[in-house]
Structures are given as structure tokens and as C-alpha cells.
Amino acid sequence: MGIHKQLGVANAINASGTATPLGVSRSSPAVAAAVAAALPEFFVMEELADLASASIAKATGAEAGAVVHCTAAATTIAIAAAMAGTDPARVAALPDTTCLPNQVVLPAGHAVDYGQSNLQAVRLAGAQVVLAGSAERCSPDDLAEALASPDVACLSLVSSRLVQPGEPVDLAEAVRAAHRRGVPAIIDGAAQFPRIGELLATGADAVLISGQKYLGSPTAGLVVGAREFVAAVRAQNSGIGRGMKPTKEAIVGVLAALDEWQAADHDAWIATEAAKVEAFARKASGLPGIEARLWPDPAGLPVTRAVLTVDDPAGLAARLRAGDPPIYVMVRPDSLVLELVSLTDDEVTTILDRLVD
Ligand SMILES: *Cc1c(COP(=O)(O)O)cnc(C)c1O
């Protein structure tokens, strides 16, 4: 009996991407086996953390890495690290930032909501957010002006399809502006694991990545970057990072997922996923009342989604959700957006059958 039947809960088809309310992603059998092997055992957690750092460094080319509970936690902890460093008294004092530079500069268009506002994740560390520019545009001058304040602790940037669709901020240029000002730069690239090399190449001190999104590990946040910054992140484990710590099974799962990632044929994966979404869009286009097109990921992730233009997107999405099995898609004012990564051929066929209905 499958786990859903055993628990009496829905076995949903998730065509809405790496969605937190739906369990995010599917881990491979090798990752699941590593997690199961870790759970009944004790570990010296510092040893696991050192191993994770070496493994993240090897897989990404960064100097070091740390695993924390999730990417939202990674944001809070990275901001804490920028403010407190490794100083035990400062680590213990947070979120009290009296006598510490505590302003975090964020381009206004990088204020995003992934189920929580990232501004709150920053403020949780005790910091204050200073928004630079407008949602449509944050120029180098806007950024330099915001960074000029004496109380700036760091620059925070986001690489995601959730950022405002205005004029994009040049991440490498923004990082250089932070470094000219002598403060670290952090990039939230939660759903961007396949682009980690590109994000690290901006020179950011830390790139924050979700393990459970495109890496397929258990829930985990990876802080990837400079040795010194990662050491400051790990130091927060005895401060506000305590409630955001990684579990032993998460670290072991991340190690297995990184091994698998390095052994994988990424070009073949991209080709298979592209063929899956193209075939789906072609079949959906043949259905009455549906116009289908392909939509490459706007942040540059090697993932293409299917956009179905229909008369009543909200109504159709509600009917898909109400059926058996429930099907979850992304809803836009004039269309439905479907991501098929990690769906089986049977599940894709089920979606087409239900669209016919
Ligand atoms: C998903 C997401 C997060 C949150 O990631 P968790 O690992 O679920 O905490 C943060 N930032 C962005 C841009 C995201 O897409």
C-alpha cells in the first residue's frame, strides 16, 4: 500500500513547480535510502557539517558551504552572519543589534513573497530593510545611495522568477558596489541550483540555495560561498540559528543528492524535460478552448513551462484541484501555467485526460 493510502491523504499531481505547500520535489531512491540509513544513527554533527562543506565546495566550485534548515532560514542566518560574524557575544545578542550596523540594502524589485515575505526573513535577524530604487528600476546610483549609509551591514539580492519584471539589476555590478562599500553581498537563488555557478561568478559572498527544490534533497538550505562568510553562518548555530538547524538526515540527504548531481548527464536531463513539455503543449493545443505555448524560465533556469490560455483559468484550476487525483497548477489572470519536471508520463497523461473532461 502506498504512503498516501496508508495515511488516507491525497496523492496530488503537482504541476505547479517546486511548491512548498505540495511537498516541493521528489527525491531519488538513492537520496531516500541515504536519509533512511541516517535516521537510526548518531553522528558527530560538526563532522557532518565539515563533510557537507567539502562536498558543496567540490560540487559548486565555491570555497565552502553550510547546510541550514531551509532557504528562508538561510536568509535570516546569512544576515545574522553579516552583522555578528563569529563573535560569540554578538552571536548571542541577536536579534538585538544595538551598536551593530544593521541595515540591509535590497533592490525594491527584489522584495519577493515565496509564502513569506523575504523582508520578514531579513528582519527576523534584527536587521532593518532599506529598499533601493523602485519596483521597476534600481539603478547603480540608487544602489550606491542606499549603500552609502554608515549603518549598512550587507547587500541582499534575489535571483528568481518572483522578482519584479522591471529592468533587471546586474547582479555582478551590484555585488561590486557592495564590495566597494566594504560590505558583503548575499544572493537568494533558492530555486536556482542548476545556475549556482553563474550566481557564484557574480562574486557574491554567499549564494543561498534550496536543497529540496531542483537538487531533490530533503528540506535544506545551502549557504554556498566564501570560507570566512560560511564560518560566520555556522557560528549562528549557537545563536538565532539554533531553531533553524539542519537535521542529520537532511545533511546526509544533501550529500547523496550532490553526489547524484555530479554524476548526472545534465544535457540529457534538459533534453528529456524539454521533450516532455513540448509533447504536452502540442497535445493540449489540440483540445477545444485551449491555446498552449511554451514559456522558458525568465530567470534563466533550464526549465520550460507550458502556458495554457483558457477562458476561465481560475474555474478550470478549481475543477482540476477538486478531481481525483487532485491536480495543482499555477493560475494567472488569463492562463494556467504548468511545470512538468519530476512528473511521470502517466501523470502527464492524467492531466491531459482531465483537461479533455
Ligand atoms: C522557495 C523560495 C524561498 C524559500 O525556500 P525554503 O527552502 O522553502 O525556505 C526563498 N526564496 C525564494 C526566491 C524562493 O523561491
The ligand as an SDF file (V2000), in Angstrom:
LIG
                    3D

 15 15  0  0  0  0  0  0  0  0999 V2000
   11.2790   28.9260   -2.2760 C   0  0  0  0  0  0  0  0  0  0  0  0
   11.9920   30.1930   -2.0450 C   0  0  0  0  0  0  0  0  0  0  0  0
   12.4550   30.5430   -0.7710 C   0  0  0  0  0  0  0  0  0  0  0  0
   12.1550   29.6990    0.4250 C   0  0  0  0  0  0  0  0  0  0  0  0
   12.8080   28.4770    0.3390 O   0  0  0  0  0  0  0  0  0  0  0  0
   12.6460   27.3990    1.5250 P   0  0  0  0  0  0  0  0  0  0  0  0
   13.7970   26.4920    1.3230 O   0  0  0  0  0  0  0  0  0  0  0  0
   11.3160   26.7630    1.3120 O   0  0  0  0  0  0  0  0  0  0  0  0
   12.6940   28.1570    2.8020 O   0  0  0  0  0  0  0  0  0  0  0  0
   13.1770   31.6960   -0.6260 C   0  0  0  0  0  0  0  0  0  0  0  0
   13.4360   32.4990   -1.6730 N   0  0  0  0  0  0  0  0  0  0  0  0
   12.9960   32.2290   -2.9180 C   0  0  0  0  0  0  0  0  0  0  0  0
   13.3280   33.1630   -4.0460 C   0  0  0  0  0  0  0  0  0  0  0  0
   12.2560   31.0700   -3.1480 C   0  0  0  0  0  0  0  0  0  0  0  0
   11.8390   30.7730   -4.3820 O   0  0  0  0  0  0  0  0  0  0  0  0
  1  2  1  0
  2  3  1  0
  2 14  2  0
  3  4  1  0
  3 10  2  0
  4  5  1  0
  5  6  1  0
  6  7  2  0
  6  8  1  0
  6  9  1  0
 10 11  1  0
 11 12  2  0
 12 13  1  0
 12 14  1  0
 14 15  1  0
M  END
$$$$
